[in-house]
Amino acid sequence: MEKKIGLFWLRDDFRTVKNDGLIEATRNHDQVVVFYLYKQDTYKDQEAQKWWLSKSLISFRKKLNNYNISLQVVETNSFKIFFDKLTKKNNFVIYWNKVYEPDYLKFDEYLSSNLKKKSINFKRFKGNTLNEIDEIKKNDGTPFKVFTPFWRAAEKYYIEKVPSKEKIIKKCIKKKNYFENCIEPEKILPRKNWFENFEKKWLPDEENALKELQNFINDRISNYSEGRNFPNIVGTSKLSPFIKFGQLHVETIWKECVKKKSKTIGTSKFLAEIGWREFNHTLINYFPHMLKGNYSKKFNKFPWEKNSKFLTAWKKGLTGYPIVDAGMRELYSTGWMHNRVRMIVGSFLVKHLLINWKEGEKYFKNCLLDYSPANNIAGWQWVAGSGADAAPYFRIFNPILQGEKFDKEGEYVKKWVPELKNLSKKFIHKPWEYKDKNFKLGSDYPFPIVNHEEARAKALKAFKQI
């Protein structure tokens, strides 16, 4: 056992299972302190995630207590300043897992060389992915730009790897604090208390993540391929926020899915979603310009429109298109939105309203509990047509047909847009055709802010320009 104290830098890894950095620290040191660096700046446009982060810190701290490990939250404006000050001392060894975003990886390089210079021992471990992001390349050594061949190669590579030996976390001898001037996790909660709804829907901790994974595998995965398209049923896994904050490691998900002997098309489809996440993380690292703007440069000339009235109607779920409005209200209320509906509302913003995808990306970033730059930005660029493996520009979702196809009875719409609850399924996705003296379009529910056919024609014209 090393006499020095083990420090584990906690980022997106709120778990004790498959947390390589933390496990290694407990195996090498009698005393381990876990610390989280809270940068207000990072979270100033991620209000929903402040709630998840605060709750995760509280539950993880409780869990680590059982191992005699303390968790301390340090508020800082700069990782660099924090570590420059910390490394004036030399009574510790530091451990952390990678976060696969260009800024984090760049900082890892800075920190590693700084620690080497000062002869401070450190160990950096693989983060929450199946493969390291630079392991999967085409035969000519260049990165994949299309998902299907990427995933074929990545899945094969992962399956053929010798699995690493599963290590488990050890209990420390006694608990100790290391940092001064720490803050309580409760301080991180958003100012506005709209998140009280989240409390009824989510339990951000590792136990619950593992339980939700089992429920999904036992009850829904076999029908996932079909079920994931219908927002009126629980057909998806809803594991995304747990994956984002690392309450679940994707290797754990893989292992549990494969354990289920009957490998169905649902399992393959679900694992391919993990594949998309891997693909998106390689994209933002090979093509970091896409984090700030269009992956495809020709989109820089796109004639986007600025229309704050339309943008506000979209955010508030008052566009006059029921399936779009239901999705936007579900997002605000629960911090999550059904994946099929994410595509519909995204397409509506970009192609019906011709509003820049960045506006949608920014709003999602603030409201989604599962927000991650790789998935959110790649998803929006997929919808806009400006991404690597994007939807073709002429694919414009018709919100009426999408509603009729994926919410046949209108149950999803009625749940989130209760002002339409008395409409029959014939009118639920086109309330402007409903004639009834007790229902007044314009006061009970808005008129559509654009006409679908006209908006579609206008979008195609705009896309043809580029």
C-alpha positions in Angstrom: 0.0 0.0 0.0 1.3 3.4 -1.0 1.6 5.8 2.0 0.6 8.8 -0.1 -3.1 9.6 -0.3 -5.0 8.5 -3.4 -6.9 11.4 -5.1 -9.6 10.4 -7.7 -10.8 13.2 -10.0 -14.5 12.5 -10.5 -16.0 13.7 -13.8 -18.6 11.7 -15.7 -18.1 8.5 -13.6 -20.6 8.3 -10.8 -20.3 4.5 -10.3 -18.3 1.9 -8.4 -18.7 -0.8 -11.1 -16.2 -0.5 -13.9 -14.7 2.7 -12.6 -11.1 1.9 -13.4 -9.5 5.0 -11.9 -11.4 4.9 -8.6 -10.9 1.1 -8.2 -7.2 1.4 -8.8 -6.9 4.2 -6.3 -8.6 2.0 -3.6 -6.3 -0.9 -4.4 -3.1 1.2 -4.0 -3.9 3.5 -1.1 -5.2 3.1 2.5 -6.9 6.5 2.1 -8.7 7.8 -0.9 -10.4 11.1 -1.5 -12.8 11.6 -4.4 -13.1 15.2 -5.6 -15.4 16.9 -8.1 -14.5 20.2 -9.7 -17.6 22.3 -10.3 -17.2 25.0 -12.9 -20.2 27.3 -12.9 -19.3 28.4 -16.4 -19.7 24.9 -17.8 -23.2 24.6 -16.4 -24.5 28.1 -17.0 -26.4 26.9 -20.1 -27.2 23.4 -18.8 -29.8 24.1 -16.1 -31.5 20.7 -16.2 -28.2 18.9 -15.7 -27.4 21.0 -12.6 -30.3 19.1 -10.9 -28.9 15.7 -12.1 -25.4 16.6 -11.0 -26.4 17.8 -7.6 -28.5 14.6 -6.9 -25.7 12.4 -8.3 -23.2 14.0 -6.0 -25.4 13.5 -2.9 -26.2 9.8 -3.7 -22.6 9.0 -4.7 -21.2 10.6 -1.6 -23.5 8.4 0.5 -22.4 5.3 -1.3 -18.7 6.1 -1.0 -19.2 6.5 2.8 -19.6 2.8 3.0 -16.1 2.4 1.6 -14.6 5.0 4.0 -14.0 7.4 1.0 -15.0 11.0 1.2 -16.3 13.0 -1.8 -15.6 16.7 -1.8 -16.9 19.3 -4.2 -14.6 22.1 -5.0 -15.9 25.2 -7.0 -13.4 26.6 -9.4 -13.3 28.8 -12.5 -10.4 27.0 -14.0 -9.0 23.5 -13.9 -5.6 24.9 -14.7 -5.5 27.2 -11.7 -6.8 24.5 -9.4 -4.2 21.9 -10.5 -1.3 24.4 -10.5 -2.1 25.2 -6.9 -2.7 21.5 -5.9 0.6 20.4 -7.4 2.6 22.7 -5.1 2.1 19.7 -2.7 3.4 16.2 -3.4 1.7 14.0 -0.9 -0.7 12.3 -3.3 -1.1 10.2 -6.4 -3.8 11.2 -8.7 -6.2 9.0 -10.8 -8.8 9.9 -13.4 -10.8 8.4 -16.3 -10.9 10.0 -19.7 -13.7 12.2 -21.0 -13.8 12.0 -24.8 -14.2 15.6 -25.6 -11.4 17.6 -27.3 -11.1 20.2 -24.5 -10.9 17.5 -21.8 -8.4 15.4 -23.7 -6.2 18.5 -24.4 -6.3 19.3 -20.7 -5.3 15.7 -19.9 -2.2 16.3 -21.9 -1.4 19.5 -20.1 -2.0 18.0 -16.7 0.0 14.8 -17.5 3.1 16.7 -18.6 2.8 19.1 -15.6 2.6 16.2 -13.2 5.6 14.5 -14.8 7.6 17.6 -14.5 6.9 17.8 -10.8 7.5 14.1 -10.3 4.0 13.5 -9.1 2.6 10.0 -9.8 -0.6 9.8 -11.8 -2.7 7.3 -13.7 -5.2 8.0 -16.5 -7.7 5.3 -17.5 -10.1 4.6 -20.3 -13.4 6.4 -19.9 -17.0 5.4 -20.6 -16.7 3.9 -24.1 -16.4 0.4 -25.6 -13.3 1.2 -27.6 -10.8 4.1 -27.3 -11.8 6.7 -29.8 -8.7 6.4 -31.9 -8.8 2.6 -32.1 -11.3 2.4 -35.0 -10.1 3.6 -38.3 -10.5 2.7 -42.0 -7.8 0.5 -43.6 -6.0 3.6 -44.9 -5.8 5.0 -41.3 -8.4 7.7 -41.8 -11.5 8.1 -39.6 -14.9 6.7 -40.6 -17.4 9.3 -41.7 -20.3 6.9 -42.2 -21.9 5.1 -39.3 -22.7 1.6 -40.7 -19.1 0.6 -41.7 -17.8 2.3 -38.5 -20.0 0.2 -36.3 -19.3 -3.0 -38.2 -15.5 -2.4 -37.5 -16.0 -1.2 -34.0 -18.3 -4.0 -32.9 -15.9 -6.6 -34.3 -12.9 -5.0 -32.7 -14.7 -4.9 -29.3 -15.9 -8.5 -29.5 -12.4 -9.7 -30.4 -10.6 -7.9 -27.6 -9.4 -9.9 -24.6 -11.8 -8.7 -21.9 -10.0 -6.9 -19.0 -10.2 -8.6 -15.7 -13.1 -7.3 -13.7 -11.7 -5.6 -10.6 -13.8 -4.4 -7.6 -13.5 -1.4 -5.4 -11.9 -1.9 -1.9 -12.9 -0.4 1.4 -10.4 2.1 2.7 -8.9 2.0 6.2 -10.2 5.3 7.3 -12.1 8.2 5.9 -10.3 11.6 5.4 -10.9 14.9 3.9 -8.2 16.6 1.8 -9.6 19.9 0.4 -10.6 23.1 2.2 -13.4 25.5 1.2 -15.6 22.9 -0.4 -19.3 23.4 -1.3 -22.3 21.3 -0.6 -23.9 19.6 -3.7 -27.2 21.3 -2.9 -25.6 24.6 -3.9 -25.5 23.5 -7.5 -29.3 23.1 -7.9 -30.8 25.5 -10.5 -32.4 28.7 -9.2 -35.8 28.1 -10.8 -37.6 25.2 -9.2 -39.3 23.8 -12.4 -37.1 20.7 -11.8 -39.5 19.6 -9.0 -41.1 17.5 -11.8 -37.9 15.7 -12.3 -38.0 14.4 -8.8 -41.1 12.4 -9.6 -39.5 10.8 -12.7 -35.8 10.2 -12.0 -33.5 8.7 -9.3 -30.0 9.7 -10.3 -27.9 7.0 -8.7 -26.0 3.8 -9.7 -28.3 1.3 -8.0 -31.3 2.7 -9.9 -29.4 2.8 -13.2 -28.5 -0.9 -12.9 -32.1 -1.7 -11.9 -33.5 0.3 -14.9 -31.1 -1.6 -17.2 -32.4 -4.9 -15.9 -36.0 -3.8 -16.3 -35.3 -2.7 -19.9 -33.5 -6.0 -20.8 -36.2 -8.1 -19.2 -39.3 -6.3 -20.4 -38.6 -4.2 -23.5 -35.5 -5.0 -25.3 -36.9 -7.9 -27.4 -39.5 -5.4 -28.9 -37.1 -2.5 -29.0 -36.7 -2.4 -32.7 -40.4 -1.6 -33.1 -41.3 -0.2 -29.7 -38.7 2.6 -29.8 -40.7 4.4 -32.5 -43.9 5.0 -30.4 -43.8 7.8 -27.9 -47.1 6.8 -26.3 -45.5 3.6 -24.9 -42.4 3.1 -22.8 -40.4 1.4 -25.6 -36.9 2.9 -25.2 -34.4 2.3 -22.4 -34.4 5.9 -20.9 -30.8 5.1 -19.8 -29.3 8.1 -21.5 -28.8 10.4 -18.5 -27.3 7.6 -16.5 -24.8 6.9 -19.3 -24.0 10.6 -19.7 -23.1 10.9 -16.0 -21.4 7.5 -15.9 -23.8 5.9 -13.4 -23.7 3.1 -16.0 -20.6 2.1 -18.1 -21.4 1.1 -21.6 -19.4 -2.1 -21.2 -21.8 -3.1 -18.3 -24.7 -2.5 -20.7 -23.0 -4.6 -23.4 -22.3 -7.4 -21.0 -25.8 -7.5 -19.6 -27.4 -7.4 -23.1 -25.2 -10.2 -24.4 -25.9 -12.3 -21.3 -29.5 -12.5 -22.3 -29.1 -15.7 -24.4 -31.7 -15.0 -27.1 -30.0 -12.2 -29.1 -32.9 -10.6 -30.8 -33.1 -7.9 -33.4 -34.0 -5.6 -30.5 -30.7 -6.3 -28.8 -28.7 -5.6 -31.9 -30.7 -2.4 -32.6 -30.1 -1.2 -29.0 -26.4 -2.0 -29.1 -26.2 -0.1 -32.4 -27.5 3.0 -30.4 -24.4 2.6 -28.1 -22.5 2.4 -31.4 -23.9 5.8 -32.5 -22.7 7.3 -29.3 -19.2 5.8 -30.0 -19.3 7.1 -33.6 -20.4 10.6 -32.4 -17.5 10.8 -30.0 -15.0 9.9 -32.7 -16.5 12.5 -35.0 -16.1 15.4 -32.5 -12.5 14.5 -31.9 -11.5 14.1 -35.5 -13.5 17.0 -36.7 -13.7 19.4 -33.7 -14.9 22.3 -35.9 -18.3 20.6 -35.8 -18.7 21.5 -32.1 -18.8 25.2 -33.1 -20.4 25.1 -36.5 -21.4 23.0 -39.5 -19.5 19.8 -40.1 -20.2 20.3 -43.8 -18.7 23.6 -44.8 -21.2 24.2 -47.6 -23.9 24.8 -45.0 -22.1 28.0 -44.0 -23.9 29.6 -46.9 -27.3 28.3 -45.9 -30.0 31.1 -45.8 -31.2 30.6 -42.2 -33.9 32.9 -41.0 -34.0 34.7 -37.7 -37.5 34.7 -36.3 -37.8 35.0 -32.5 -41.6 34.7 -32.6 -41.4 31.3 -34.3 -38.5 30.2 -32.1 -40.4 31.0 -28.9 -43.5 29.2 -30.1 -41.4 26.1 -30.8 -39.7 26.2 -27.4 -43.0 26.6 -25.6 -44.8 23.9 -27.6 -47.2 26.3 -29.3 -46.5 25.7 -33.0 -50.0 24.4 -33.8 -48.6 21.0 -34.8 -49.7 18.7 -31.9 -46.8 16.1 -32.1 -44.2 18.9 -32.2 -45.9 20.7 -29.2 -46.2 17.5 -27.2 -42.5 16.8 -27.6 -41.4 20.2 -26.6 -43.6 20.1 -23.5 -42.4 16.7 -22.5 -38.8 18.0 -22.7 -39.5 21.0 -20.5 -41.4 19.0 -18.0 -39.2 15.8 -17.7 -35.8 16.8 -18.9 -36.0 14.1 -21.6 -37.7 13.6 -25.0 -38.6 10.5 -26.9 -36.0 9.9 -29.7 -38.5 9.7 -32.6 -40.0 13.0 -31.4 -36.5 14.6 -31.1 -36.2 14.0 -34.9 -39.6 15.4 -35.6 -39.2 18.6 -33.5 -35.7 19.0 -34.9 -36.7 18.7 -38.5 -39.6 21.1 -37.8 -37.3 23.8 -36.4 -34.7 23.5 -39.2 -36.8 22.7 -42.2 -40.3 24.2 -41.5 -39.1 27.3 -39.8 -35.6 27.5 -41.4 -34.1 28.4 -38.0 -30.5 27.5 -37.6 -30.0 24.1 -35.9 -27.7 25.8 -33.4 -30.7 27.5 -31.8 -32.3 24.1 -31.2 -29.0 22.6 -30.0 -28.7 25.4 -27.4 -32.2 24.9 -26.1 -31.8 21.1 -25.8 -28.5 21.6 -24.1 -30.3 23.7 -21.4 -33.2 21.3 -21.0 -31.9 17.8 -21.5 -30.7 15.6 -18.6 -28.8 13.5 -21.0 -27.1 16.3 -22.9 -23.6 15.5 -24.2 -21.9 17.6 -26.9 -21.1 14.6 -29.0 -24.7 13.3 -29.2 -26.6 16.5 -29.1 -24.5 18.3 -31.8 -24.2 15.2 -34.0 -28.0 14.6 -33.7 -28.9 18.2 -34.6 -26.5 18.1 -37.6 -27.9 14.8 -38.7 -31.4 16.4 -38.8 -30.2 19.6 -40.5 -28.3 17.6 -43.1 -25.0 19.3 -42.3 -23.5 16.4 -40.4 -21.2 13.6 -41.3 -23.7 10.8 -41.9 -26.7 13.0 -42.2 -30.3 12.7 -43.3 -30.7 13.8 -46.9 -31.8 17.4 -47.3 -35.0 16.5 -49.1 -36.1 14.3 -46.2 -38.6 16.6 -44.5 -40.7 15.0 -41.8 -44.4 15.8 -42.2 -45.5 16.4 -38.6 -49.1 15.4 -39.4 -48.2 12.0 -41.0 -45.5 11.4 -38.3 -48.2 11.9 -35.7 -50.7 9.7 -37.4 -48.1 6.9 -37.9 -46.4 6.9 -34.5 -49.2 8.2 -32.2 -52.2 6.6 -34.0 -54.7 7.1 -31.1 -53.2 10.5 -30.1 -52.4 9.2 -26.6 -49.0 10.9 -26.5 -50.4 14.2 -27.7 -53.3 14.1 -25.3 -50.9 13.5 -22.4 -48.8 16.6 -23.1 -51.3 18.8 -24.9 -54.3 18.4 -22.7 -56.2 21.1 -24.5 -56.8 18.6 -27.3 -57.9 15.7 -25.1 -61.5 15.8 -26.5 -60.5 15.4 -30.2 -61.0 12.1 -31.9 -58.0 10.4 -33.5 -59.3 11.7 -36.9 -58.5 15.3 -35.9 -55.9 14.9 -33.1 -53.0 15.6 -35.5 -54.7 18.2 -37.5 -57.0 20.1 -35.1 -57.6 22.9 -37.7 -60.0 20.6 -39.4 -62.0 20.0 -36.3 -65.3 21.9 -36.3 -67.0 22.1 -32.9 -68.6 25.1 -31.1 -66.8 24.1 -27.8 -63.3 24.2 -29.4 -62.0 27.4 -30.8 -58.7 27.3 -32.8 -56.7 30.4 -32.0 -57.9 30.6 -28.4 -58.0 27.0 -27.1 -55.0 25.9 -29.2 -52.9 27.9 -31.7 -53.3 28.0 -35.4 -50.3 26.3 -37.2 -47.6 28.9 -37.3 -46.7 27.8 -40.9 -48.5 25.8 -43.5 -46.8 22.5 -44.0 -46.8 22.4 -47.8 -45.6 26.0 -48.2 -42.9 25.5 -45.6 -41.7 22.3 -47.3 -41.5 24.0 -50.7 -39.6 26.9 -49.2 -37.2 24.6 -47.4 -36.4 22.6 -50.6 -35.7 25.9 -52.4 -33.4 27.0 -49.7 -31.5 23.6 -49.6 -31.2 23.7 -53.4 -29.3 27.0 -53.1 -26.4 25.3 -51.5 
